[in-house]
Amino acid sequence: MSGLLRGSPAVPDSKVSNNAARPSLLMVALCLAAIYIVWGTTYLAIRIGLQELRPFYMLGTRLVVAGGGFLLVLLMLGTPLPTRKQWLNAAFLGTLMLVIGIGCVSVAEQWVSSGAAVALISINPLCTALWQVAFGRKPTTLEWVAIIIGAIGTVVMVMGQDFQASLFGTAIILIGVACWTLGTSLANKLDMPHGGMGFAAEMLTAGIVALVVSAAFGEHWNLPTTTRVWSAWAYLVVFGSLIAFSAYRYVVDRVSATLATTYAYANPPVALFVGWWIGEEHFSANTFIGLPIVLIAVALHAWAWRISTNSVRTQTPLQPATRTE
């Protein structure tokens, strides 16, 4: 999911290096615009690409080109290569989040519209919260209320014609969501290369794995024959992977994971509008009823998590400052 956006309001803010310069407001605003708008449009680009390209072949080629190109640029700038352990961690996260996460959505979009797919993917933050529970974090009562409301909204959407037409496609999307959010929950626990090299390593290794999966499934490897599909593939490489994914990781690393994951509010309406306007897609009433319920649940969960975090910070006694002469 180019836009199966990494993270959720349930994930603690990333620690910013003390040596890193504070990012400018303009840079943060540009990154958020890329995350909000570009990722919301990639679902339609995937659907267009599927007219001629098989799911994992399309995913693998775009990730290898984006990740490999980014890696070469970084090497020319003198950035050191990841360690063996970091390569393995990048491959592990890339497989979870990009190969299975985005791959499942790509497969599902053969039967489910792009707008409906991203509507269902809006449960990402709530699914991440459940993984946090599995890893020992105890949600507050308000957070549980948000998760329950989100589940109700999801059921409403799944009961609509958009998803009833392909229960298999719906199940595949949910598997992708589960793997993406599992990777999100594990990301801060693994040793990964810092900055751009981490993005490049994750994309490159995931692309290689995706091509192996493509070969194993017997997908036909062919070049697009129409400008429309070539344009969709190039858009996914440049805007979906290089720009939007890197922008997302920049905000996570340099500002906060909480701010970055506000994509959960913006991507669904963007994808629905683009799918209707350009893709001529149509959606059932259940999607328009269930999606606002899920978005309200996501907002409630983010607010509850922020209250809980601020409470912990307030209750933590300040450490005495070390005096230096």
C-alpha positions as CSV (number, residue, x, y, z in Angstrom):
1,M,0.0,0.0,0.0
2,S,1.9,2.9,-1.0
3,G,-0.4,4.6,1.1
4,L,-0.8,1.8,3.6
5,L,0.7,4.2,5.8
6,R,3.3,3.3,8.3
7,G,2.3,4.0,11.9
8,S,-0.7,5.2,13.8
9,P,-1.6,7.5,16.7
10,A,-1.0,4.5,19.0
11,V,2.7,4.6,18.2
12,P,4.9,6.8,20.5
13,D,6.6,9.7,19.0
14,S,10.0,8.9,17.6
15,K,13.0,10.2,19.4
16,V,14.7,12.9,17.5
17,S,18.5,12.9,17.6
18,N,19.9,15.8,19.6
19,N,22.4,16.4,16.8
20,A,19.7,16.7,14.2
21,A,18.8,20.2,13.1
22,R,15.2,21.2,13.8
23,P,13.2,20.8,10.6
24,S,11.6,24.0,9.1
25,L,7.9,24.4,9.1
26,L,7.9,24.7,5.3
27,M,9.6,21.3,5.0
28,V,7.2,19.7,7.5
29,A,4.2,21.2,5.6
30,L,5.5,19.9,2.3
31,C,6.1,16.4,3.7
32,L,2.6,16.3,5.2
33,A,1.1,17.5,1.9
34,A,2.9,14.6,0.1
35,I,1.6,12.1,2.7
36,Y,-1.9,13.4,2.7
37,I,-2.4,13.9,-1.1
38,V,0.0,11.7,-2.9
39,W,-0.6,8.6,-0.8
40,G,-4.4,9.1,-1.2
41,T,-4.0,9.0,-5.0
42,T,-1.7,5.9,-5.2
43,Y,-4.6,3.5,-4.8
44,L,-6.1,4.6,-8.1
45,A,-2.6,4.4,-9.7
46,I,-2.3,0.8,-8.5
47,R,-5.7,0.0,-10.0
48,I,-4.7,1.5,-13.3
49,G,-1.4,-0.4,-13.3
50,L,-3.2,-3.7,-12.7
51,Q,-4.8,-3.3,-16.1
52,E,-1.6,-4.7,-17.6
53,L,0.8,-5.6,-14.8
54,R,0.5,-8.4,-12.2
55,P,0.4,-7.2,-8.5
56,F,3.7,-8.4,-7.1
57,Y,5.6,-7.8,-10.4
58,M,4.4,-4.2,-10.4
59,L,5.2,-3.8,-6.7
60,G,8.6,-5.4,-7.0
61,T,9.8,-3.4,-10.0
62,R,8.7,-0.1,-8.6
63,L,10.4,-0.8,-5.2
64,V,13.6,-2.0,-6.8
65,V,13.8,1.0,-9.0
66,A,12.9,3.5,-6.3
67,G,15.0,1.8,-3.6
68,G,18.0,1.0,-5.8
69,G,18.1,4.5,-7.3
70,F,17.8,6.1,-3.9
71,L,20.6,3.9,-2.6
72,L,23.0,4.8,-5.4
73,V,22.4,8.5,-4.8
74,L,23.1,8.1,-1.1
75,L,26.3,6.1,-1.8
76,M,27.5,8.9,-4.1
77,L,26.9,11.3,-1.3
78,G,29.1,9.3,1.0
79,T,26.4,7.6,3.1
80,P,27.7,4.3,4.5
81,L,25.9,1.0,3.7
82,P,23.8,-0.7,6.4
83,T,25.4,-3.4,8.5
84,R,24.4,-7.0,7.9
85,K,22.0,-6.9,10.8
86,Q,20.4,-3.7,9.5
87,W,20.0,-5.2,6.0
88,L,18.1,-8.2,7.6
89,N,15.9,-5.9,9.7
90,A,15.1,-3.8,6.6
91,A,14.2,-6.9,4.7
92,F,12.0,-8.1,7.5
93,L,10.1,-4.8,7.9
94,G,9.9,-4.4,4.1
95,T,8.4,-7.9,3.7
96,L,5.8,-7.2,6.4
97,M,4.8,-3.7,5.5
98,L,5.5,-3.4,1.8
99,V,5.4,-6.9,0.3
100,I,2.5,-8.3,2.3
101,G,0.9,-5.0,3.3
102,I,0.9,-3.2,-0.1
103,G,1.0,-6.5,-2.0
104,C,-2.3,-7.6,-0.4
105,V,-3.9,-4.3,-1.3
106,S,-2.6,-4.6,-4.9
107,V,-4.0,-8.1,-5.2
108,A,-7.4,-7.1,-3.7
109,E,-7.8,-4.1,-6.0
110,Q,-8.3,-6.6,-8.8
111,W,-11.8,-6.9,-7.4
112,V,-12.3,-4.0,-4.9
113,S,-12.4,-0.4,-6.0
114,S,-9.5,1.8,-5.0
115,G,-11.7,4.1,-2.9
116,A,-13.3,1.2,-1.1
117,A,-9.9,-0.3,-0.4
118,V,-8.5,2.8,1.3
119,A,-11.8,3.2,3.2
120,L,-11.2,-0.2,4.8
121,I,-7.5,0.6,5.3
122,S,-8.5,3.6,7.5
123,I,-8.7,1.1,10.4
124,N,-4.9,1.0,10.4
125,P,-4.5,3.1,13.6
126,L,-7.0,0.9,15.5
127,C,-5.3,-2.3,14.3
128,T,-2.0,-0.9,15.5
129,A,-3.5,-0.3,18.9
130,L,-4.5,-3.9,19.1
131,W,-0.9,-5.0,18.3
132,Q,0.2,-2.6,21.1
133,V,-2.2,-4.6,23.4
134,A,-0.6,-7.8,22.3
135,F,2.9,-6.4,23.1
136,G,1.8,-5.5,26.7
137,R,0.5,-2.0,26.5
138,K,-2.8,-1.6,28.4
139,P,-5.2,0.8,26.7
140,T,-7.4,3.2,28.6
141,T,-11.1,2.9,28.8
142,L,-11.5,5.7,26.2
143,E,-9.1,3.9,23.9
144,W,-11.2,0.7,24.1
145,V,-14.3,2.8,23.3
146,A,-12.5,4.1,20.2
147,I,-11.5,0.6,19.1
148,I,-15.1,-0.7,19.5
149,I,-16.5,2.3,17.6
150,G,-14.0,1.6,14.9
151,A,-15.0,-2.0,14.7
152,I,-18.6,-1.0,14.3
153,G,-17.7,1.3,11.4
154,T,-15.6,-1.4,9.8
155,V,-18.5,-3.9,10.0
156,V,-20.9,-1.3,8.4
157,M,-18.5,-0.8,5.5
158,V,-17.8,-4.6,5.0
159,M,-21.6,-5.2,4.8
160,G,-21.9,-2.9,1.8
161,Q,-21.9,-4.0,-1.8
162,D,-18.4,-2.7,-2.4
163,F,-17.0,-5.5,-0.2
164,Q,-19.7,-8.1,-0.4
165,A,-19.0,-8.4,-4.1
166,S,-15.6,-9.8,-3.1
167,L,-15.2,-11.3,0.3
168,F,-11.8,-12.7,-0.7
169,G,-10.6,-9.2,-1.7
170,T,-11.9,-7.8,1.6
171,A,-10.1,-10.6,3.6
172,I,-6.8,-9.9,1.7
173,I,-7.0,-6.2,2.6
174,L,-7.5,-7.1,6.2
175,I,-4.4,-9.4,6.1
176,G,-2.4,-6.5,4.6
177,V,-3.6,-4.2,7.3
178,A,-2.6,-6.7,10.0
179,C,0.9,-7.1,8.6
180,W,1.5,-3.4,7.9
181,T,0.5,-2.5,11.5
182,L,2.6,-5.4,12.9
183,G,5.6,-3.9,11.2
184,T,4.7,-0.5,12.5
185,S,4.6,-1.9,16.1
186,L,8.0,-3.6,15.6
187,A,9.8,-0.8,13.7
188,N,11.1,1.1,16.8
189,K,12.4,-2.1,18.3
190,L,14.8,-3.0,15.5
191,D,18.2,-1.7,14.5
192,M,17.6,0.2,11.2
193,P,19.9,2.5,9.2
194,H,19.4,6.1,10.0
195,G,17.6,8.5,7.7
196,G,17.4,8.0,3.9
197,M,19.5,4.9,3.9
198,G,16.9,3.2,6.0
199,F,14.2,4.1,3.5
200,A,16.3,2.9,0.6
201,A,17.3,-0.4,2.2
202,E,13.7,-1.2,3.1
203,M,12.4,-0.4,-0.4
204,L,15.2,-2.3,-2.2
205,T,15.0,-5.5,-0.1
206,A,11.2,-5.5,-0.2
207,G,11.3,-5.1,-4.0
208,I,13.6,-8.1,-4.3
209,V,11.3,-10.2,-2.1
210,A,8.3,-9.1,-4.1
211,L,9.9,-10.2,-7.3
212,V,10.7,-13.6,-5.8
213,V,7.0,-13.9,-4.7
214,S,6.0,-12.9,-8.2
215,A,8.1,-15.6,-9.8
216,A,6.8,-18.1,-7.3
217,F,3.2,-17.3,-8.2
218,G,4.1,-17.6,-11.9
219,E,3.2,-14.0,-12.7
220,H,3.8,-12.9,-16.2
221,W,6.7,-10.3,-16.4
222,N,6.0,-7.9,-19.1
223,L,6.4,-4.2,-19.9
224,P,3.3,-1.9,-20.1
225,T,2.0,-1.3,-23.6
226,T,0.0,1.8,-23.0
227,T,1.0,5.3,-21.8
228,R,-1.7,5.2,-19.1
229,V,-0.2,2.2,-17.4
230,W,3.4,3.4,-17.8
231,S,2.4,6.7,-16.3
232,A,0.7,5.0,-13.3
233,W,3.8,2.8,-12.7
234,A,6.2,5.9,-13.0
235,Y,3.9,7.8,-10.6
236,L,4.1,5.0,-8.0
237,V,7.9,4.9,-8.3
238,V,8.5,8.6,-8.1
239,F,5.6,10.0,-6.0
240,G,4.3,6.9,-4.1
241,S,7.7,5.4,-3.1
242,L,10.5,8.0,-3.4
243,I,8.6,11.2,-2.3
244,A,5.6,10.1,-0.1
245,F,7.3,7.2,1.7
246,S,10.4,9.2,2.3
247,A,8.3,12.2,3.4
248,Y,6.5,10.0,5.9
249,R,9.7,8.6,7.3
250,Y,11.1,12.1,7.6
251,V,8.2,13.3,9.7
252,V,8.4,10.2,11.8
253,D,12.1,10.5,12.4
254,R,12.4,14.3,12.7
255,V,9.1,15.5,14.1
256,S,6.8,12.8,15.6
257,A,5.1,9.6,14.6
258,T,1.8,11.0,15.9
259,L,1.9,13.9,13.4
260,A,2.9,11.6,10.5
261,T,0.0,9.2,11.1
262,T,-2.6,11.9,10.7
263,Y,-2.7,10.5,7.1
264,A,-5.4,8.2,8.5
265,Y,-7.8,11.2,8.4
266,A,-6.8,12.6,5.0
267,N,-6.1,9.6,2.7
268,P,-9.7,8.1,2.6
269,P,-11.5,11.2,1.4
270,V,-8.7,11.9,-1.1
271,A,-8.9,8.3,-2.5
272,L,-12.7,8.3,-2.7
273,F,-12.7,11.7,-4.6
274,V,-9.9,10.7,-7.0
275,G,-11.5,7.3,-7.6
276,W,-14.9,8.9,-8.4
277,W,-13.5,11.8,-10.4
278,I,-10.7,10.1,-12.5
279,G,-11.4,6.4,-12.1
280,E,-15.2,6.7,-12.5
281,E,-15.7,4.4,-9.5
282,H,-18.9,4.1,-7.6
283,F,-19.4,3.3,-3.9
284,S,-22.2,1.9,-1.8
285,A,-24.0,3.9,0.9
286,N,-22.3,1.6,3.5
287,T,-18.9,3.0,2.6
288,F,-20.1,6.6,3.2
289,I,-21.8,5.7,6.5
290,G,-19.0,3.4,7.9
291,L,-16.0,5.6,6.9
292,P,-17.0,8.6,9.0
293,I,-17.6,6.2,12.0
294,V,-14.1,4.8,11.6
295,L,-12.5,8.3,11.2
296,I,-14.3,9.5,14.4
297,A,-12.9,6.4,16.2
298,V,-9.4,7.1,14.9
299,A,-9.6,10.7,16.1
300,L,-11.0,9.6,19.5
301,H,-8.2,7.1,19.8
302,A,-5.6,9.7,19.0
303,W,-7.1,12.1,21.6
304,A,-7.3,9.4,24.2
305,W,-3.7,8.3,23.5
306,R,-2.5,11.9,23.8
307,I,-4.3,12.4,27.1
308,S,-2.7,9.1,28.4
309,T,0.7,10.2,27.3
310,N,0.5,13.6,28.8
311,S,-0.7,12.1,32.1
312,V,2.3,9.8,32.2
313,R,4.7,12.7,31.5
314,T,3.1,14.8,34.2
315,Q,3.4,12.0,36.8
316,T,7.0,11.3,36.0
317,P,9.3,13.2,38.4
318,L,11.8,15.4,36.8
319,Q,15.4,14.3,37.2
320,P,17.8,16.8,38.8
321,A,19.9,18.6,36.3
322,T,23.6,17.8,36.3
323,R,25.6,20.8,37.1
324,T,28.6,21.4,34.9
325,E,31.4,23.8,35.7
